[in-house]
Amino acid sequence: MGHVGKLAWSRKARLARGSMFLIPALDYRLILAMENHQAPSVSEEMKICPHCQKEIPKKATRCSYCQADLRKWYGRHPILTVLGVMLLLIIFGSAGSGDQPAPSSQAGTTQNTAESLLSQNTPTIKELSTLPTNYIGKSFPLYVYLQTDRYYNYGFNDETAWYSVKIWDSSVDGSFSGVYAYLPKTSQNAGLISKALNAPVLVKVQASVPVSMWQDSSNAFVEVNSWTYQ
């Protein structure tokens, strides 16, 4: 091999030995760059369009790239949203009103119930006032309107121990003064009397005509032994 050939071979050898160190170094720098590489971050003022994946302003309601409408459903369909809300209000309003009868209907039902109760009496108040002697010594239930009133009965030994009330049913009206009743002055009866001072009170009473309290020609002969509100 000549002198020129030796020089060429020596140069090739040196290049080969240098490349053995250069290639790994390049590979290492490439790997390091790839590891340090990070996906571009989206700033707090930006967001990604869910349709085209482009970066757009965070407050944007329409994508400037694909023109997609980014508002929520109710924002994209305001008329349907309003109609839906109105429909729900109607449904819930109907359900609530169905549980409570109209005031006029309820008042009518209450009146019908009172008339039905007042027509059940045997004897009636009118019969008591017409034939009181038929009921002396007897006890019977009565549905009556009761209102505090004054009446004097000479058959009472101590009138201050009793309350006097006027009673009537469907056989007579509130202006009827044919029958008065009396109750002993107790704390329980005081509440009823106080309530009946201003307006009639519908009650069911267990009444009697005691022989000891009977006096001919007196209208106050019915004793109220017990009572309940109706």
C-alpha positions, 0 to 999 in steps of 0.5 A, a space after each residue: 500500500 502506498 503512502 497515499 493509500 495509507 493516509 486515506 485509510 487512516 482518515 477513514 478510520 478516524 472518521 469511523 471512530 468519531 462517528 461511534 461517539 457522535 451517533 449515541 450523543 445525537 441519539 441522547 440529545 434527541 431522546 432528551 428533547 423528546 422527554 422535555 417536550 410538553 404539549 402546548 398549554 391553554 391559557 386561562 383566557 382560552 379554551 378548546 373548541 369541542 368540535 374542531 379542537 382549535 384554541 378559542 377565547 374562553 368567553 366565546 359562544 361561537 367557534 371562529 374556526 368551525 362556526 359551532 354554537 358553543 352555548 348551552 342547550 337552553 341558550 341555543 333554544 330559548 323558546 323551547 326553554 320558556 315553553 318547558 318551564 311554563 309547562 312544568 309550572 302548569 303541571 305542578 300548579 294543577 297537582 297542588 290545586 287538586 289537593 285543596 277544594 275551592 273555598 266556595 265548594 268547601 263552604 257549600 259542603 260544610 253547610 250541607 253537612 250542618 243541615 244534614 246533622 240538624 235534620 236528624 234530631 228525634 225529638 226536634 226542637 219544635 217537638 220539644 217546644 210543642 209537647 215538652 211533657 212527653 220528654 220529662 225524665 228522658 235523655 236524648 242526643 241533639 244536633 243544635 246551634 247553640 248561642 249564649 242568651 239570658 232566661 230566668 226559670 223559677 224552678 232553679 234553686 240557684 240560678 247563678 250556678 248555671 249558664 243559659 243558652 238558646 238552641 235550635 235546629 232545622 225544624 225552627 230558625 235562630 229567631 225561635 225562642 221556644 226552647 232554652 237550655 242550661 249548663 252547669 258553670 264549669 271551666 269546660 262549659 265556660 269555653 263554649 259559652 265564651 265562644 257562643 257569645 258572638 255567634 252560634 256554635 254547631 254542637 252535638 249535645 246529650 240533653 235531658 229534661 230532668 223532673 227536678 228542674 221541670 216547671 210548667 210554662 217555662 221554656 228553659 227546661 232542657 239540661 245539657 249533660 255533655 257536648 262536642 263541637 261539630 
